[in-house]
Amino acid sequence: MKKINEAFWKGVSSRLGFVFLLLFFYWLKNIFAYFVNINLEWESRYQVMLSLINPIPLGLMLLGLGLYFKKSRFFYGTTIAIYVILNLLLIANVIYFGEFTDFITVNTILASSSSAAGLGDSAKNLLEPSYIFYLIDIPFFIYGVFRKKLKTDSKPFNKRASFAITALSTLLLSANLFLAEVNRGELLTRGFSNNYIVRAMGIPFFTAYSGNLTYQASQARSSATSDDMKKVEAYVKEHYAAPDPKYYGIAKGRNVIVIHLESFQQFLIDYKLQVDGQSYEVTPFLNSIYHSNETLAFSNFFHQVKSGKTSDAETLMETSLFGLSTGSYMVNYGGTNTAYAAPSILAQTGGYTSAVFHGNTGSFWNRNNTYKQWGYNYFFDSSAFTEKTEENSFQYGLNDKYMFPGSIKYLEQMQQPFYVKYLTVSNHYPYTSLSGDEKEQGFPLAETKDETVNGYFATANYLDSAVKDFFDYLKATGLYDTSIIVMYGDHYGISDMRSSNLAELLGKNPETWSNYDKAMLQRVPYMIHIPGYTGGGISNTFGGEVDALPTLLHILGVDTSSYIQMGQDLLSPDNKQTVAFRTSGQYVTPQYTSYSGRLYNTQTGEEITNPDETTKKENEAIRNAVATQLSMSDAVQTGDLLRFYTPDGLNPLDSSTISYTKQMDQLKKI
């Protein structure tokens, strides 16, 4: 045993042995991440095998670069630096995946200062006890160095041998890619799920892949021409859904108040939480609005966000264009791209004044720049709310019951008609916003093994109560009767990683929880409340956030036939009812649901494992329609194509005329 021990330490003290030692620890951490912290959604043993081998080829290639250096300080300095970077990339992705169920792209890294502003200490809430495993190598190296068992090797590594290591790793990488392509053809060219790429090739490879996409996107803008816009224009014209005369203009001239229901999912509507034999209605006020005959409500309305999450939802709702396949549109393009968004359209067609109220940092998601491009006259962020204290706020901003009242002094100065948006935050992951407010902790927690799920219902109930208070204010001042109130959920609250923990609460079996169940959880509320109108009701039409803007504009009597919008009026008889998810190949229609590589009957939830020829043809047509819609939107967004096009009756916006400083003085002057 002693000889084996000595031989081991002698082996790992050589340069090549040291490289293989680091590679072993790196491989071990990756495997732990894949099986414990990251859900790679394996569908076969073959895919598990790919995941087991994918950290090795690129890991060996990168760690082996140090072998080319003769001097030991350069060898060890380079090798250890690469090892640290690989580990930091892995750990960062593990933490990021816990919140976004996605992987960090180069777009995200480049835009980190804008997308992370205002997060504060929220990262603490993303840490899990299992993360301690990623420090497993530290005790080993401390022991080896201090006991003088792990020594440095001053002997240069043979150059030919160094080249051989590089050649071997290149061969292994090629073999890895070949095996991945066997399992999933055109893996890198058809834009499958990020999960597929990490599952097959590993996180460093995915990072390089996303970097290439970022480069291609930058090239897309520089090479875009007016001819590209003509193709988009032809597509939009072909897919335009004319408004139903029954609804067109029914709210013309009214104020528009948009309430963004943070992380609010459709299943919360009418849901009653059972705790200790008692039943608790989670959102009684929103339930009453949803069922009111003064409300146009939609039961099959889906969020369509990707890693941009809230910023993607805002982009979809305000512009009827999708966010990006990687990163956030608002962060990467929002501050510079030409846009025809709701505030600008309503200002030019109806003389509307516009504002956003948000109790968080203005630079979060690059809002302070994007909102100007969208035409918002005012943006009241956390700096505008003097009410904000440590007791009534948390890392994502001022709690909703303080944000709504805090906005009144600005709202009462707004010229009518106005278009205003309220971004709520209290129902934000990790659903602990009420922890410092004892009087708001009355709603019970759910009783599951997941604390995130347990707190979700209490913060949703708090949001419901805050919205009710705001409605009471609108009624007391008379604004209620001259306005319409639009409410929507921006994205999921419980991610796919955690959703099975909801199963029993929703009357489902956690053991049979499927991708269909996950897909149906992507539904979020969309309600247009029109006081005094009696023709409302709940529509079962399938649609998504990209359809919200044309729906709203038609209700306000705005002709959108010349606008570049990817969505269709949800109230139009011409609506195709095809919901494209931002992840390629995923969609929902009244007949079919495609999610995470599985196909289902939407009405029954049964998986279609052996589709007949008719079903294959129908789904191929849907996939093509979804892919075309996303590609047209991406062409507009990444190529800034709207700079080549001006819709009828609108003019390009000069955002330099908008300033978010001394806004109360601006309001009072008007």
Sequence and secondary structure as in RCSB ss.txt:
>XXXX:A:sequence
MKKINEAFWKGVSSRLGFVFLLLFFYWLKNIFAYFVNINLEWESRYQVMLSLINPIPLGLMLLGLGLYFKKSRFF
YGTTIAIYVILNLLLIANVIYFGEFTDFITVNTILASSSSAAGLGDSAKNLLEPSYIFYLIDIPFFIYGVFRKKL
KTDSKPFNKRASFAITALSTLLLSANLFLAEVNRGELLTRGFSNNYIVRAMGIPFFTAYSGNLTYQASQARSSAT
SDDMKKVEAYVKEHYAAPDPKYYGIAKGRNVIVIHLESFQQFLIDYKLQVDGQSYEVTPFLNSIYHSNETLAFSN
FFHQVKSGKTSDAETLMETSLFGLSTGSYMVNYGGTNTAYAAPSILAQTGGYTSAVFHGNTGSFWNRNNTYKQWG
YNYFFDSSAFTEKTEENSFQYGLNDKYMFPGSIKYLEQMQQPFYVKYLTVSNHYPYTSLSGDEKEQGFPLAETKD
ETVNGYFATANYLDSAVKDFFDYLKATGLYDTSIIVMYGDHYGISDMRSSNLAELLGKNPETWSNYDKAMLQRVP
YMIHIPGYTGGGISNTFGGEVDALPTLLHILGVDTSSYIQMGQDLLSPDNKQTVAFRTSGQYVTPQYTSYSGRLY
NTQTGEEITNPDETTKKENEAIRNAVATQLSMSDAVQTGDLLRFYTPDGLNPLDSSTISYTKQMDQLKKI
>XXXX:A:secstr
 HHHHHHHHHHHHSHHHHHHHHHHHHHHHHHHIIIII      SHHHHHHHHHTHHHHHHHHHGGGGG SSHHHH
HHHHHHHHHHHHHHHHHHHHHHHHHSS   HHHHHTHHHHSTT TTGGGGG  GGGGGGGTHHHHHHHHHHTT S
    S   HHHHHHHHHHHHHHHHHHHHHHHHHSTTTTTTT  HHHHHHHH HHHHHHHHHHHHHHHHHHHHH  
HHHHHHHHHHHHHH     TTTTTTTTT EEEEEEETT  GGGTT EEEETTEEEES HHHHHHHT TTEEEEEE
EE    TTHHHHHHHHHHHS    SSS HHHHTTTTS    HHHHHHHHH  EEEEEESS TTGGGHHHHHHHHT
 SEEE GGG TT  SSSEETTEE HHHHHHHHHHHHTT  SSEEEEEE  TT TT  TTTT GGG  S    SS 
HHHHHHHHHHHHHHHHHHHHHHHHHHHTTGGGEEEEEEE S SS TTTGGGGTGGGT  GGG  HHHHHHTTB  
EEEE TT    EEEEEEEEGGGHHHHHHHHTT   TTS  S   TT TT    EE SSTT EE SSEEEETTEEE
ETTT  B SS  HHHHHHHHHHHHHHHHHHHHHHHHHHHTGGGG   TT     GGG   SSHHHHHHH 
